[in-house]
Amino acid sequence: RRALGAGCGACVLAVLLASTAAHADPTSADRETARTLMQQGREARNKGDLKEALKRFKGADDIMHVPSTALEVARAYVALGLLVEARDFIAEIRQIAPKPDEPEPFKEARKKADDLDTSLNGRIPSLLISIKGAPDGGQPTVTVDGTPMPAGGLGLPRTVDPGHHVVAAKVATKTAQGEGQMEVDVREGEQKPSPSSPSSLRPSRRPRLLHPRRDRTPPRC
């Protein structure tokens, strides 16, 4: 029992130490590194190297995790056309609790993040994916750009970034299977009517095409 108690105490101590380290304030070296990365990020952005700018801004934000660094990350995402990621990062900015003595640049960054979020309204397209004619008893497995899609999301708008996407589906039972894939391009702010009704994913070993409908109504959290 004593050995067990000592072991548990060590576990608690390890957790406390890890928690303290995770919340430790940045050191002078950390802050100087973050300032350098921010400057390098701005220089890369001015040269049109947006991917490098995003890398530098994210490095600075990983160190500081403050509204001003996070705002630059969100802006870089928008510049790259990664609107879904930008909105998600803005949500993270809102989770950074303000402090009573918060400096003015942080307050201004919060306001600009809110303005950036508002500017994304109506710009994020969605795909409405439906499957008909699947074998009885089969549960479709759908991926969008290789990422599995929750079964409950079928037939509901799924937000995506503007650009090229690959939608694939598979369904199998003990007696039959079907699969299909199609590539679709969606544009920022697209307001095109949806294409013809989705084609069936029929019991077959030959690939069949799926037809996602474009939908531009992004869900808000």
N, C-alpha and C positions, 0 to 999 in steps of 0.2 A: 504493500500500500504506500509506504514512504517513497519507494522508487517511482510508482505511478504518479504520486502527488508532485514529486520533483519534476517529472517529465512534463506534466500539465502546466506547471509553473513556468517552465522554460518555453513552452509553446505560447503562453500568454505574453511573456516578455518579448518573444520574437515578433508577435503580432503588433505589440505596442511600438517596438522599435521601427518596424516597417511603416506603420502608420505615421509616426513622427517624421521619418525621412521623406515620406511622400508629400507631406504638407510643409516641409521646411522652406523657409524663405530663400529666394535665389541669392547666391553669394555675389560679391562684387565682380568676380570673374564671369559668373553666369550672366549678369546684367550687361557687361561689356561685350560678351559673345553675342547676346541677343541684339544689341544695338548694331553690331557689325553685320549680322545676318540681315537685319531689316534694311540697312543701307545697301547691301549687296542685292537684296531682293528688289529694291526700287530701281537700282541700276540695270538689273536684268530685265525688268519690266519696261524700262525706257528703251532698251535695245530690241524689244519685241520677243525676248526669250521668256515666254510666260510660264513654261514648265519649270525652268530654273528658278524663276521668281517665286512660284508656289513652293518649291522645295525649301528655299531660304526662309520664306515667311513662316512655313510650318515649323522649321527648326527653331526659329525665334519664339514661336508660340508654345512649342513644347517646353521651352525653358521658363517662360514668364507666365503663360496662361492668363493674360489680362485682355481686356476689351480691345485695346489698340492693336495688339499683335494679331488677335483673332479676326479683327475687321479686315486686315490686309489679306489674310488667308481666304476669307469669304469673297473679297473683291477679285482675287486671283482665280478662284473657281468660276466666277461669273465671266471673267475675261476669256477663260478657256472653253466656255460654253457648258460647263458642268453645273447647271442650275440646280439640280436636285441636291448635289453635295453642298452648294453654297447655302441653300435654305437650311439644310441640316446643320451646317456650321453656325449659322446665325442663331439657331435654337440653342446651341451650346453657349454662345455669348450671353444669352439671356439667363442661362443657368449659373453664370458667374455672379455670386452675390455681391452687390455693391457695399462698400464700406462707408461709414460715416465721414471719414476723412479722405474719400476717394478724390484723386486729383482731377482737374477739369478736363484734361485730354481723355481720360477714361469715360467721363460723362458724355463728352462729345462723340466718342467712338460708339457708345451705346445708341445715341440718337441716330448716327449715320448708319448703323447696322439695321435699325428699325426702318429707316428710309430705303435702304437697299432691299430689305425684305418686301416692302410695299412695291418696289419697282419690279419684283419678280411675279407679281400677280398677273395671271393670264398669259405668262410666257412659258410655263412649264407644260409640255404636252403629256398626254397619257395614252396608253394602249389599253383597249378593251378586248380581251382575249376570250373567245368562246369556243367550245368543242362540242360538236354534235355527232351522234352516231357511234359513240364509243361502245366497245363490247360490254354486254351486261356483266355487272359485277366487277368491272375494272375501274380503278381509280387513276385518272390521268396524272402523269408527272410532267409538269411544264417548266421550262427554263426560259429566261430572258437574258440573252448575252451570257449564257452559261450559269446564271444564278438561279437556283430553284425558286419557284413561285409558290407561295402557300395555296393549298387547294381551295381555301375559302375565298381567294382573290379572283377566281375564274368568273368572268362575266362582270367584273367590277373594274373601274379605272385604275390602272397601275401607272404611276408617274415614272417618266423616263427623261433622260436628257435629250435635247434635240440632236438629231443625227441618225446614224445607221444602227439598226438593231436586228438581232437574230432571235426568232421565237421558235422553240422546238418543243414537241410533246411526244410522249410515249404512253401507251396503255396496254396492259397485258392481263389475260386471264389464263386459266389452265387450257383453254381450247382455242384461243385466238389472241392476236396482238395487232396493234396498229401504231404507226408512228408518222410524224409529219414535221416539216420545218419550212419556214419562209423567212425571207429577209425583208425588212420594211424600213423606209426612211421617214422620219418625222421632222418637221421644221419648228423652230421657235415661234410661238404664237400662231401656229397653224389653225385655220378655221375651216378646213375642208370638210365636207360632209363625209360620213363613214362610207367605205366601199360597200360592195354588195354583201349580202349576208354571209356569215362564215361558212366555209365548206366543211363537209363532214370528215371526221377522222374514222374511217370505216375499218372493220376487222380485216386486216390484210398484212402481209409481210412486206409489201411494197410501200415506199414513202408516199405520203399524201401531203398536200400543201395545206397549211393553216392560213387563215386570213384575219389578222388582228385588225380591229377597227381603231382608227385614231380618235382620241378623245382628249380635249384640252382643258378639262376641269380638274385642277390639282386639289387633292384634299388638304385641308389646313389642320394643323395640330393646335 
